[in-house]
């Protein structure tokens, strides 16, 4: 076979191989490229990442939380709160609980989105377990924090001005990249976090309490180490005024987990159900105490 004919003979299979190579390349990169597109645009309800909230507070909005487990992953996974009322631009902290029901460590990965899809570009996460592959030990249970805010620009976008409710959803899958995992034990072994407590206080307590003045409840600056019912001029219930307790880790834990069970006859109706949240709020209140008070 002469040289021109030989070249023509190999041209067709070489071209076909090139087409196949291009198609394989497109397929291999299609998932990461799609993820990059969603991360940049919020398509499909994909949330965004941020380093901090901008501090500008807008109207109130309700956030609902939903969780699921993919088939074949023997975990239990639930939100520690079913919903939260927040202001646009307000940094908020919530917790999710995961438990490995099996006898072996398993690495999982959480997929996530928000609905309606059109708000994805405005839902900003600062901290989330969904950023990494996560290893959970055999029969281990942990609470995982998520810090987020909803960008105030949601209220000025004509396509989202009608949104009053957002659902944040997670589904845990068995990870396809277990070697890249971090260990969820870091949350189980974490010490009380006063900074997290400050965020939780703003979301859960600030509607009724301020640090420097009374609202519905008494001022709380310096409450750690203070005798219950002792702020001058505040109209305490007889039950609380006569309680004869001092606010410390133990008494605040019992109070926040169920005020009316701890001191029958008190007026405070609300409890903090999440034990990690209670711990962090107490650490925050302790941090506000005068030097030397413990």
Secondary structure, DSSP 8 states (H G I E B T S, - for coil): --HHHHHHHHHHHHHHHHHHHHHHHHHHHHHHHHHHHHHHH-GGG--EE-SS-------EEEEEEEEEE-TT--EEEEES-SEEEEETT--EEEEEEEEE-SSS-EEEEEEEEEESGGGGGGEEEEE-GGGS-EEE-TT-EEEEEEEEEE-GGGGT-TTTTT--EEEEEEEEEE-S-GGG-EETHHHHT----HHHHHHHHHHHTTTTB-SSSBSSS---TT-TTSBTT-STT----HHHHT---B-SHHHHHHHHH-HHHHSTT-S-------HHHHHHHHHHHHHTS-TT--
